[in-house]
């Protein structure tokens, strides 16, 4: 859990998608805090193990990290964008 956050708070970082601008807020007792950032900055946050509970991340980087023994991350396949980068 992050410092200053209770068990009902989830902080996530990802690209600044227009359809994600209204994600932040409290719903059903869950406080979701979305931090829009560029895709490369979001990926860098993950690689630096910054304290976000939910992150946008590339499948290729995740696969390489798992192959190198990184086990602190769990992938959940959610496709926010149909475009390939």
TIMI-2910 file (N, C-alpha, C, CB; in pm, 1 decimal, decimal comma, always signed):
<rs>
+----------+----------+----------+----------+----------+----------+----------+----------+----------+----------+----------+----------+------+
!      n_x !      n_y !      n_z !     ca_x !     ca_y !     ca_z !      c_x !      c_y !      c_z !     cb_x !     cb_y !     cb_z ! resn !
+----------+----------+----------+----------+----------+----------+----------+----------+----------+----------+----------+----------+------+
!    +83,9 !   -117,6 !     +0,0 !     +0,0 !     +0,0 !     +0,0 !    +88,5 !   +124,1 !     +0,0 !    -95,5 !     -0,3 !   +121,3 !  Unk !
!    +45,7 !   +228,0 !    -65,4 !   +122,7 !   +350,2 !    -75,9 !   +107,7 !   +434,3 !    +49,4 !    +80,2 !   +429,5 !   -198,1 !  Unk !
!   +211,5 !   +509,6 !    +85,0 !   +203,5 !   +599,7 !   +198,9 !    +96,8 !   +704,8 !   +173,2 !   +339,9 !   +666,0 !   +226,4 !  Unk !
!    +15,3 !   +732,4 !   +274,6 !    -87,9 !   +833,4 !   +261,0 !   -213,2 !   +784,8 !   +190,6 !    -33,4 !   +949,6 !   +188,4 !  Unk !
!   -220,4 !   +658,7 !   +157,8 !   -336,3 !   +602,2 !    +91,1 !   -396,9 !   +496,3 !   +181,5 !   -298,4 !   +542,7 !    -47,2 !  Unk !
!   -529,0 !   +486,3 !   +180,1 !   -590,1 !   +378,7 !   +256,4 !   -617,9 !   +261,0 !   +163,6 !   -720,3 !   +426,8 !   +325,5 !  Unk !
!   -675,0 !   +157,6 !   +218,4 !   -696,4 !    +35,1 !   +139,7 !   -799,7 !    +52,3 !    +29,2 !   -739,5 !    -77,6 !   +230,6 !  Unk !
!   -874,0 !   +162,2 !    +29,9 !   -974,1 !   +186,7 !    -73,9 !   -925,2 !   +283,5 !   -181,3 !  -1100,6 !   +240,3 !    -11,3 !  Unk !
!   -795,5 !   +308,2 !   -185,6 !   -738,0 !   +399,3 !   -284,1 !   -651,0 !   +321,1 !   -382,1 !   -655,4 !   +510,4 !   -214,8 !  Unk !
!   -673,6 !   +344,9 !   -509,3 !   -590,0 !   +286,3 !   -613,9 !   -536,7 !   +401,4 !   -697,9 !   -670,1 !   +182,3 !   -702,2 !  Unk !
!   -404,1 !   +406,2 !   -714,3 !   -343,1 !   +507,5 !   -799,4 !   -287,9 !   +438,1 !   -922,8 !   -231,0 !   +586,0 !   -723,8 !  Unk !
!   -321,2 !   +492,1 !  -1039,0 !   -274,2 !   +432,6 !  -1162,9 !   -211,7 !   +539,2 !  -1251,8 !   -389,1 !   +362,0 !  -1236,1 !  Unk !
!   -117,4 !   +496,5 !  -1333,9 !    -49,6 !   +586,1 !  -1426,8 !    -59,2 !   +526,3 !  -1566,4 !    +99,4 !   +608,9 !  -1385,6 !  Unk !
!    -77,6 !   +612,1 !  -1664,4 !    -85,7 !   +566,6 !  -1802,3 !    -84,6 !   +685,1 !  -1896,9 !   -211,1 !   +482,0 !  -1824,2 !  Unk !
!    -96,5 !   +656,4 !  -2023,2 !    -96,5 !   +760,2 !  -2126,3 !   -218,2 !   +851,4 !  -2107,7 !    -96,7 !   +696,7 !  -2268,6 !  Unk !
!   -210,0 !   +972,9 !  -2155,1 !   -319,2 !  +1070,0 !  -2142,9 !   -421,9 !  +1048,3 !  -2254,3 !   -264,2 !  +1215,0 !  -2147,5 !  Unk !
!   -497,9 !   +939,5 !  -2242,7 !   -601,5 !   +909,5 !  -2340,9 !   -722,8 !   +998,8 !  -2316,2 !   -641,6 !   +759,9 !  -2334,9 !  Unk !
!   -786,3 !  +1052,9 !  -2420,4 !   -902,8 !  +1138,8 !  -2399,5 !  -1017,5 !  +1065,2 !  -2329,8 !   -950,6 !  +1193,9 !  -2532,5 !  Unk !
!  -1032,9 !   +936,5 !  -2355,7 !  -1142,3 !   +861,4 !  -2295,3 !  -1114,0 !   +821,4 !  -2150,6 !  -1170,4 !   +738,2 !  -2377,1 !  Unk !
!   -997,7 !   +855,1 !  -2098,4 !   -964,1 !   +824,2 !  -1958,9 !   -964,6 !   +948,5 !  -1870,1 !   -827,7 !   +757,1 !  -1951,9 !  Unk !
!  -1000,2 !  +1063,6 !  -1924,5 !   -992,0 !  +1188,5 !  -1848,5 !  -1086,8 !  +1193,9 !  -1730,0 !  -1020,0 !  +1304,1 !  -1938,6 !  Unk !
!  -1194,3 !  +1118,3 !  -1732,6 !  -1293,9 !  +1123,8 !  -1625,3 !  -1292,9 !   +998,4 !  -1538,3 !  -1432,1 !  +1143,7 !  -1684,2 !  Unk !
!  -1184,2 !   +925,1 !  -1540,2 !  -1175,0 !   +800,7 !  -1463,8 !  -1158,7 !   +827,1 !  -1314,5 !  -1058,7 !   +716,5 !  -1514,4 !  Unk !
!  -1081,2 !   +928,4 !  -1279,1 !  -1054,6 !   +956,1 !  -1137,7 !  -1182,9 !   +991,8 !  -1064,5 !   -952,5 !  +1069,7 !  -1123,2 !  Unk !
!  -1188,3 !   +949,8 !   -939,4 !  -1301,9 !   +983,0 !   -855,2 !  -1332,9 !   +870,4 !   -758,8 !  -1423,6 !  +1014,1 !   -939,9 !  Unk !
!  -1430,8 !   +896,2 !   -673,3 !  -1472,9 !   +796,8 !   -574,8 !  -1604,4 !   +736,0 !   -621,4 !  -1487,7 !   +860,1 !   -432,5 !  Unk !
!  -1605,4 !   +604,3 !   -633,1 !  -1725,7 !   +530,4 !   -671,8 !  -1734,8 !   +405,8 !   -586,1 !  -1724,0 !   +493,6 !   -823,6 !  Unk !
!  -1850,2 !   +384,8 !   -529,2 !  -1874,0 !   +266,3 !   -445,8 !  -1766,2 !   +249,9 !   -339,5 !  -1880,4 !   +140,8 !   -532,7 !  Unk !
!  -1720,2 !   +361,5 !   -283,4 !  -1621,5 !   +356,9 !   -175,9 !  -1477,7 !   +337,3 !   -221,3 !  -1656,6 !   +248,7 !    -82,9 !  Unk !
!  -1454,3 !   +329,9 !   -351,4 !  -1319,2 !   +312,2 !   -405,7 !  -1271,4 !   +444,3 !   -465,4 !  -1316,2 !   +198,9 !   -513,2 !  Unk !
!  -1157,0 !   +491,0 !   -418,8 !  -1098,5 !   +616,5 !   -466,3 !   -994,1 !   +584,0 !   -572,7 !  -1034,9 !   +698,0 !   -348,4 !  Unk !
!  -1028,5 !   +607,3 !   -699,2 !   -937,8 !   +579,9 !   -810,7 !   -872,9 !   +710,8 !   -853,3 !  -1013,2 !   +513,1 !   -930,5 !  Unk !
!   -740,4 !   +713,2 !   -852,0 !   -664,7 !   +833,1 !   -888,9 !   -580,5 !   +801,6 !  -1011,5 !   -574,7 !   +882,4 !   -770,9 !  Unk !
!   -622,4 !   +856,6 !  -1125,3 !   -552,7 !   +833,5 !  -1251,5 !   -455,7 !   +947,3 !  -1277,2 !   -652,6 !   +819,6 !  -1368,6 !  Unk !
!   -329,2 !   +915,0 !  -1298,9 !   -226,5 !  +1015,1 !  -1329,0 !   -190,1 !  +1002,0 !  -1476,3 !    -99,5 !   +997,3 !  -1237,5 !  Unk !
!   -245,1 !  +1090,4 !  -1560,9 !   -210,3 !  +1082,3 !  -1702,6 !    -65,9 !  +1124,3 !  -1725,5 !   -304,3 !  +1169,5 !  -1786,0 !  Unk !
!     -0,5 !  +1051,2 !  -1810,5 !   +139,1 !  +1076,7 !  -1842,0 !   +162,1 !  +1025,0 !  -1983,4 !   +236,5 !  +1008,3 !  -1737,9 !  Unk !
!   +271,0 !  +1055,9 !  -2042,9 !   +303,3 !   +999,3 !  -2172,9 !   +332,6 !   +850,8 !  -2158,7 !   +422,9 !  +1072,3 !  -2236,0 !  Unk !
!   +313,5 !   +775,6 !  -2264,9 !   +335,8 !   +630,5 !  -2258,9 !   +477,8 !   +597,7 !  -2214,9 !   +307,7 !   +566,5 !  -2395,1 !  Unk !
!   +576,0 !   +667,2 !  -2269,4 !   +715,3 !   +638,5 !  -2231,6 !   +741,2 !   +670,0 !  -2084,8 !   +811,9 !   +718,4 !  -2319,4 !  Unk !
!   +681,8 !   +779,1 !  -2034,4 !   +698,1 !   +812,8 !  -1893,2 !   +629,2 !   +709,7 !  -1804,3 !   +642,2 !   +952,9 !  -1864,8 !  Unk !
!   +512,8 !   +662,1 !  -1847,7 !   +441,7 !   +559,4 !  -1771,2 !   +524,1 !   +430,8 !  -1766,0 !   +302,7 !   +531,6 !  -1833,1 !  Unk !
!   +581,4 !   +390,9 !  -1879,0 !   +664,7 !   +270,8 !  -1881,8 !   +787,1 !   +288,9 !  -1792,9 !   +707,7 !   +238,0 !  -2026,1 !  Unk !
!   +848,0 !   +407,9 !  -1797,6 !   +966,2 !   +435,6 !  -1714,4 !   +930,9 !   +427,0 !  -1566,7 !  +1024,4 !   +574,8 !  -1746,8 !  Unk !
!   +811,3 !   +472,2 !  -1528,9 !   +767,6 !   +462,8 !  -1389,2 !   +764,7 !   +318,0 !  -1342,8 !   +629,0 !   +526,4 !  -1371,6 !  Unk !
!   +717,6 !   +230,4 !  -1430,1 !   +713,5 !    +87,9 !  -1396,2 !   +854,9 !    +32,9 !  -1383,1 !   +634,7 !     +8,6 !  -1502,8 !  Unk !
!   +939,7 !    +64,1 !  -1479,0 !  +1076,7 !    +12,1 !  -1476,6 !  +1154,6 !    +60,7 !  -1355,1 !  +1149,8 !    +52,3 !  -1603,3 !  Unk !
!  +1121,6 !   +180,5 !  -1306,1 !  +1187,6 !   +233,9 !  -1187,3 !  +1118,7 !   +188,2 !  -1059,2 !  +1190,9 !   +386,0 !  -1193,0 !  Unk !
!  +1014,7 !   +104,6 !  -1074,0 !   +939,8 !    +49,4 !   -961,3 !   +881,7 !   +159,8 !   -873,3 !  +1029,5 !    -41,9 !   -878,0 !  Unk !
!   +828,1 !   +264,9 !   -937,0 !   +762,6 !   +371,7 !   -862,0 !   +629,7 !   +320,2 !   -807,6 !   +740,8 !   +497,4 !   -951,0 !  Unk !
!   +582,8 !   +379,7 !   -699,7 !   +469,5 !   +322,0 !   -626,3 !   +332,2 !   +347,7 !   -687,3 !   +469,8 !   +374,4 !   -488,4 !  Unk !
!   +301,7 !   +282,1 !   -797,3 !   +167,0 !   +283,9 !   -852,0 !   +112,3 !   +142,8 !   -842,3 !   +165,0 !   +336,2 !   -999,7 !  Unk !
!    -16,8 !   +132,3 !   -815,3 !    -76,7 !     -0,4 !   -803,4 !   -123,3 !    -54,1 !   -938,1 !   -193,3 !     +3,6 !   -706,5 !  Unk !
!   -154,6 !    +36,9 !  -1030,1 !   -199,2 !     -1,9 !  -1163,5 !   -120,1 !    +82,2 !  -1262,9 !   -355,1 !    +17,9 !  -1181,5 !  Unk !
!    -63,2 !    +17,6 !  -1362,7 !    +21,1 !    +87,1 !  -1459,3 !     -8,5 !    +38,3 !  -1599,0 !   +169,1 !    +67,6 !  -1426,6 !  Unk !
!     +5,3 !   +129,1 !  -1693,6 !     +7,3 !    +88,8 !  -1834,0 !   +149,7 !    +42,0 !  -1862,9 !    -37,2 !   +207,3 !  -1931,1 !  Unk !
!   +161,9 !    -69,0 !  -1934,0 !   +294,7 !   -122,5 !  -1960,1 !   +290,0 !   -206,4 !  -2086,2 !   +346,2 !   -205,8 !  -1840,3 !  Unk !
!   +400,7 !   -214,6 !  -2155,7 !   +402,7 !   -292,9 !  -2279,4 !   +418,1 !   -442,0 !  -2248,1 !   +517,2 !   -245,4 !  -2371,9 !  Unk !
!   +351,7 !   -523,3 !  -2326,8 !   +359,3 !   -668,4 !  -2309,6 !   +500,9 !   -718,5 !  -2333,4 !   +261,9 !   -739,0 !  -2404,4 !  Unk !
!   +570,9 !   -659,4 !  -2430,4 !   +708,6 !   -701,8 !  -2458,9 !   +799,3 !   -677,4 !  -2338,3 !   +763,5 !   -627,2 !  -2582,3 !  Unk !
!   +790,2 !   -558,3 !  -2278,1 !   +873,0 !   -529,6 !  -2160,4 !   +836,1 !   -618,8 !  -2042,4 !   +859,2 !   -382,9 !  -2120,5 !  Unk !
!   +706,6 !   -642,1 !  -2023,6 !   +662,8 !   -730,0 !  -1914,8 !   +720,9 !   -870,4 !  -1933,1 !   +508,0 !   -736,1 !  -1908,7 !  Unk !
!   +714,2 !   -922,1 !  -2055,1 !   +766,3 !  -1055,8 !  -2083,9 !   +916,5 !  -1063,8 !  -2057,4 !   +736,7 !  -1094,2 !  -2229,2 !  Unk !
!   +989,8 !   -961,1 !  -2098,7 !  +1134,9 !   -959,7 !  -2073,4 !  +1164,6 !   -953,8 !  -1923,7 !  +1200,9 !   -840,0 !  -2144,8 !  Unk !
!  +1088,0 !   -873,8 !  -1849,9 !  +1110,7 !   -863,9 !  -1705,1 !  +1084,2 !   -997,7 !  -1636,3 !  +1021,0 !   -754,4 !  -1644,0 !  Unk !
!   +976,2 !  -1064,2 !  -1674,7 !   +945,5 !  -1195,0 !  -1615,0 !  +1055,9 !  -1295,4 !  -1647,0 !   +809,0 !  -1247,6 !  -1666,0 !  Unk !
!  +1106,4 !  -1290,5 !  -1769,0 !  +1214,0 !  -1380,8 !  -1809,1 !  +1340,6 !  -1357,4 !  -1726,8 !  +1244,3 !  -1363,5 !  -1957,5 !  Unk !
!  +1358,9 !  -1234,4 !  -1681,7 !  +1476,7 !  -1199,9 !  -1600,3 !  +1453,1 !  -1218,5 !  -1451,1 !  +1517,4 !  -1056,5 !  -1626,8 !  Unk !
!  +1338,6 !  -1276,2 !  -1415,1 !  +1313,7 !  -1309,6 !  -1275,8 !  +1235,7 !  -1207,5 !  -1195,7 !  +1440,2 !  -1332,1 !  -1209,9 !  Unk !
!  +1187,8 !  -1101,4 !  -1258,6 !  +1107,8 !  -1001,6 !  -1186,8 !   +970,6 !  -1061,9 !  -1157,8 !  +1094,3 !   -868,5 !  -1269,7 !  Unk !
!   +933,3 !  -1065,1 !  -1030,5 !   +807,2 !  -1129,5 !   -993,5 !   +710,6 !  -1038,2 !   -919,8 !   +835,0 !  -1248,7 !   -909,0 !  Unk !
!   +745,0 !   -911,2 !   -898,1 !   +658,0 !   -823,5 !   -820,7 !   +540,3 !   -770,8 !   -901,8 !   +737,4 !   -708,0 !   -766,1 !  Unk !
!   +539,6 !   -793,1 !  -1032,7 !   +435,2 !   -739,2 !  -1118,4 !   +344,5 !   -850,8 !  -1169,4 !   +496,6 !   -662,6 !  -1236,0 !  Unk !
!   +215,0 !   -821,5 !  -1175,9 !   +118,1 !   -913,9 !  -1232,8 !    +51,7 !   -846,1 !  -1351,5 !    +12,6 !   -958,1 !  -1126,9 !  Unk !
!    +47,0 !   -912,6 !  -1463,9 !    -14,5 !   -854,7 !  -1583,8 !   -162,7 !   -888,9 !  -1589,3 !    +56,5 !   -905,0 !  -1711,2 !  Unk !
!   -240,8 !   -789,4 !  -1624,9 !   -383,8 !   -807,0 !  -1650,5 !   -407,1 !   -751,0 !  -1790,5 !   -475,1 !   -734,1 !  -1540,2 !  Unk !
!   -447,0 !   -833,1 !  -1885,5 !   -459,5 !   -784,4 !  -2023,5 !   -582,4 !   -695,1 !  -2043,0 !   -466,5 !   -902,5 !  -2119,8 !  Unk !
!   -558,4 !   -566,0 !  -2045,6 !   -662,1 !   -466,9 !  -2072,6 !   -611,0 !   -382,5 !  -2188,2 !   -695,2 !   -378,3 !  -1944,9 !  Unk !
!   -684,1 !   -379,0 !  -2295,5 !   -639,7 !   -307,5 !  -2414,5 !   -713,7 !   -174,7 !  -2424,3 !   -662,5 !   -392,5 !  -2542,1 !  Unk !
!   -643,4 !    -66,5 !  -2390,5 !   -702,8 !    +66,5 !  -2388,3 !   -703,8 !   +132,4 !  -2524,9 !   -629,2 !   +153,6 !  -2291,3 !  Unk !
!   -624,1 !    +81,9 !  -2615,3 !   -607,6 !   +145,6 !  -2744,5 !   -587,2 !    +37,2 !  -2849,7 !   -488,5 !   +245,6 !  -2743,1 !  Unk !
!   -651,8 !    +50,5 !  -2961,3 !   -637,0 !    -49,8 !  -3067,2 !   -518,6 !    -21,9 !  -3158,4 !   -763,1 !    -56,7 !  -3149,6 !  Unk !
!   -453,0 !    +90,5 !  -3140,6 !   -339,7 !   +127,1 !  -3225,7 !   -213,5 !    +57,0 !  -3179,0 !   -318,9 !   +279,2 !  -3226,1 !  Unk !
!   -131,1 !    +18,2 !  -3273,0 !     -1,3 !    -39,0 !  -3239,8 !   +101,3 !    +72,4 !  -3242,3 !    +37,7 !   -153,4 !  -3338,1 !  Unk !
!   +191,2 !    +72,9 !  -3144,3 !   +296,3 !   +175,4 !  -3138,3 !   +429,3 !   +110,4 !  -3155,0 !   +291,7 !   +253,9 !  -3006,6 !  Unk !
+----------+----------+----------+----------+----------+----------+----------+----------+----------+----------+----------+----------+------+
</rs>
